[in-house]
């Protein structure tokens, strides 16, 4: 490992989501901002810079790069992000919004032409893991948003083609609470109906009073 690469790793905090094998030079990678939200909702924002990445020559290449950069494991199978949600695309120049503060910034005079694809879905499992498909030419710098409700543990890793992250727990679903509340309402309603029916029955069954 070169001294420059070692310094970059230390500047990024030295924390990884899985073993770090290499680090991209300059901006020769895509960034993927991962945000875990309540009720098992996952948001992934993948960004390509076609002004600062020599592997992304123009806007068309940037759109192609962010089209299928990651896959997610669902039921022991790797599926593309598009199978979980339809992405939205944004064209902008805000580098700070797509890279963690711990990543050394580009030179102040660097120009950015960014395209960010955002996927958002409710994950069907309790854990989440990603991979970069084999044969993908773009490395992906995957990082956790510091505003996560549960942002403990490792913060980032650089994924090369074929790399996989460890399993990350998604935030708990609130469905169980909704079901408990609904069940309580059903029980309460059933009890009210039974009491009302019992009251009617007692009136019908009681003997008539003598005048």
C-alpha positions as CSV (number, residue, x, y, z in Angstrom):
1,X,0.0,0.0,0.0
2,X,1.5,3.4,-1.0
3,X,2.0,6.1,1.7
4,X,-0.5,8.4,0.0
5,X,-3.2,5.7,-0.1
6,X,-2.5,4.9,3.6
7,X,-3.0,8.6,4.5
8,X,-6.3,8.7,2.6
9,X,-7.5,5.7,4.6
10,X,-6.5,7.2,7.9
11,X,-8.2,10.5,6.9
12,X,-11.4,8.6,6.2
13,X,-11.4,7.3,9.8
14,X,-9.9,3.9,9.2
15,X,-13.3,2.3,9.6
16,X,-14.7,0.0,7.0
17,X,-17.9,-2.0,6.4
18,X,-15.8,-4.9,5.2
19,X,-12.1,-5.5,4.4
20,X,-10.7,-2.6,2.4
21,X,-8.5,-3.9,-0.5
22,X,-7.8,-0.7,-2.4
23,X,-8.7,2.9,-2.7
24,X,-9.5,4.9,-5.8
25,X,-7.2,7.6,-7.1
26,X,-8.7,11.1,-7.2
27,X,-12.4,10.8,-8.1
28,X,-12.2,7.5,-9.9
29,X,-15.2,6.0,-8.1
30,X,-18.9,6.5,-7.6
31,X,-20.1,7.6,-4.2
32,X,-23.1,5.8,-2.7
33,X,-24.7,7.4,0.3
34,X,-26.7,4.9,2.4
35,X,-29.4,6.2,4.8
36,X,-31.4,3.8,7.1
37,X,-34.7,5.2,8.0
38,X,-37.5,4.0,10.4
39,X,-39.8,1.2,9.4
40,X,-37.1,-0.7,7.5
41,X,-36.9,2.1,4.8
42,X,-33.6,2.2,2.9
43,X,-32.4,5.1,0.8
44,X,-29.3,4.8,-1.5
45,X,-28.0,7.8,-3.5
46,X,-25.3,6.9,-6.1
47,X,-23.4,9.8,-7.7
48,X,-21.1,10.0,-10.7
49,X,-19.0,13.1,-11.5
50,X,-18.4,13.5,-15.2
51,X,-16.3,16.6,-14.7
52,X,-13.9,15.1,-12.2
53,X,-13.8,11.3,-13.0
54,X,-11.6,10.4,-15.9
55,X,-13.6,7.1,-16.2
56,X,-16.8,9.0,-16.8
57,X,-16.3,11.1,-19.9
58,X,-19.7,12.8,-20.3
59,X,-23.3,13.0,-19.1
60,X,-24.4,9.9,-21.0
61,X,-21.5,7.9,-19.4
62,X,-22.5,9.2,-16.0
63,X,-26.1,8.1,-16.5
64,X,-24.9,4.7,-17.5
65,X,-22.6,4.5,-14.5
66,X,-25.3,5.1,-12.0
67,X,-27.9,2.9,-13.7
68,X,-26.9,-0.4,-12.0
69,X,-23.9,0.2,-9.7
70,X,-25.0,-2.0,-6.8
71,X,-27.0,-5.1,-6.1
72,X,-28.9,-6.0,-2.9
73,X,-29.3,-9.4,-1.4
74,X,-32.9,-10.5,-1.1
75,X,-33.8,-14.1,-0.1
76,X,-30.3,-15.3,-0.8
77,X,-30.2,-13.8,-4.3
78,X,-28.5,-10.6,-5.5
79,X,-31.1,-8.3,-7.2
80,X,-30.6,-4.9,-8.9
81,X,-31.7,-1.7,-7.1
82,X,-34.3,-1.2,-9.8
83,X,-36.1,-4.3,-8.7
84,X,-36.8,-2.7,-5.4
85,X,-37.6,0.9,-6.4
86,X,-37.7,3.2,-9.4
87,X,-34.8,5.7,-9.2
88,X,-35.0,9.5,-9.4
89,X,-32.2,11.4,-11.2
90,X,-30.8,14.7,-10.2
91,X,-28.2,16.8,-12.0
92,X,-26.2,19.1,-9.6
93,X,-22.7,20.3,-8.5
94,X,-22.9,19.8,-4.7
95,X,-20.0,17.5,-3.9
96,X,-20.4,17.9,-0.2
97,X,-23.9,16.4,-0.3
98,X,-22.6,13.1,-1.9
99,X,-19.4,12.4,0.0
100,X,-18.8,12.0,3.8
101,X,-17.0,14.9,5.6
102,X,-14.1,12.5,6.5
103,X,-13.3,12.0,2.8
104,X,-10.5,14.4,1.8
105,X,-12.2,17.0,-0.5
106,X,-11.1,17.6,-4.1
107,X,-9.1,20.8,-4.7
108,X,-11.1,24.0,-4.1
109,X,-11.0,24.9,-7.8
110,X,-12.2,21.5,-8.9
111,X,-15.4,21.7,-11.0
112,X,-18.1,19.1,-10.5
113,X,-20.9,17.9,-12.9
114,X,-22.8,15.4,-10.8
115,X,-25.6,13.0,-11.5
116,X,-27.2,11.4,-8.5
117,X,-29.6,8.4,-8.8
118,X,-31.7,7.9,-5.7
119,X,-33.5,4.6,-4.7
120,X,-35.8,4.4,-1.7
121,X,-37.7,1.3,-0.6
122,X,-39.0,-0.7,2.4
123,X,-36.6,-3.6,2.7
124,X,-38.3,-7.0,2.9
125,X,-35.7,-8.5,5.3
126,X,-34.3,-7.5,8.7
127,X,-30.7,-7.2,7.3
128,X,-29.2,-5.5,4.3
129,X,-26.1,-6.2,2.3
130,X,-24.7,-4.9,-1.0
131,X,-22.3,-6.0,-3.7
132,X,-20.9,-4.4,-6.9
133,X,-21.7,-6.8,-9.8
134,X,-18.7,-8.6,-11.2
135,X,-17.4,-7.0,-14.4
136,X,-18.6,-3.5,-13.3
137,X,-15.8,-1.0,-14.2
138,X,-16.7,1.5,-11.5
139,X,-15.7,1.2,-7.9
140,X,-18.3,2.3,-5.4
141,X,-17.5,4.3,-2.2
142,X,-20.4,3.3,0.1
143,X,-20.9,5.4,3.2
144,X,-23.4,5.7,6.0
145,X,-25.2,8.9,6.5
146,X,-24.3,10.4,9.9
147,X,-27.9,11.4,10.4
148,X,-29.0,7.8,10.6
149,X,-31.1,7.0,13.6
150,X,-28.7,4.1,14.3
151,X,-25.4,5.2,12.9
152,X,-23.1,3.1,15.1
153,X,-20.4,0.9,13.9
154,X,-18.3,1.2,10.7
155,X,-18.9,4.1,8.5
156,X,-17.7,3.3,4.9
157,X,-15.9,1.1,2.5
158,X,-14.7,1.1,-1.1
159,X,-16.4,-1.7,-3.0
160,X,-14.7,-3.2,-6.0
161,X,-16.4,-5.4,-8.5
162,X,-17.3,-8.6,-6.7
163,X,-16.9,-7.2,-3.2
164,X,-19.7,-7.7,-0.7
165,X,-20.6,-5.8,2.5
166,X,-21.4,-7.5,5.8
167,X,-25.0,-7.7,6.8
168,X,-26.4,-4.4,8.2
169,X,-29.5,-4.4,10.4
170,X,-32.3,-2.2,9.0
171,X,-34.3,-0.2,11.5
172,X,-37.3,-2.1,13.0
173,X,-40.7,-2.1,11.3
174,X,-43.6,-0.5,13.2
175,X,-46.0,-3.0,11.7
176,X,-46.0,-5.0,14.9
177,X,-47.1,-2.0,16.8
178,X,-49.9,-1.3,14.3
179,X,-51.0,-4.9,14.5
180,X,-51.0,-4.8,18.3
181,X,-53.1,-1.6,18.2
182,X,-55.5,-3.0,15.7
183,X,-55.9,-6.2,17.7
184,X,-56.6,-4.1,20.8
185,X,-59.3,-2.3,19.0
186,X,-60.8,-5.5,17.7
187,X,-60.8,-7.0,21.3
188,X,-62.3,-3.8,22.7
189,X,-65.0,-3.7,20.0
190,X,-65.8,-7.4,20.5
191,X,-66.1,-6.9,24.2
192,X,-68.5,-3.9,23.7
193,X,-70.7,-5.9,21.3
194,X,-70.8,-8.9,23.8
195,X,-71.8,-6.6,26.6
196,X,-74.5,-4.9,24.5
197,X,-75.8,-8.3,23.4
198,X,-75.9,-9.6,27.0
199,X,-77.8,-6.5,28.1
200,X,-80.4,-7.0,25.4
201,X,-80.7,-10.7,26.2
202,X,-81.3,-9.9,29.9
203,X,-84.1,-7.6,29.1
204,X,-85.8,-10.2,26.9
205,X,-85.4,-13.0,29.3
206,X,-86.5,-11.2,32.5
207,X,-90.1,-12.0,33.6
208,X,-92.8,-9.3,33.2
209,X,-93.5,-7.2,36.2
210,X,-97.0,-7.3,37.8
211,X,-98.8,-4.0,37.6
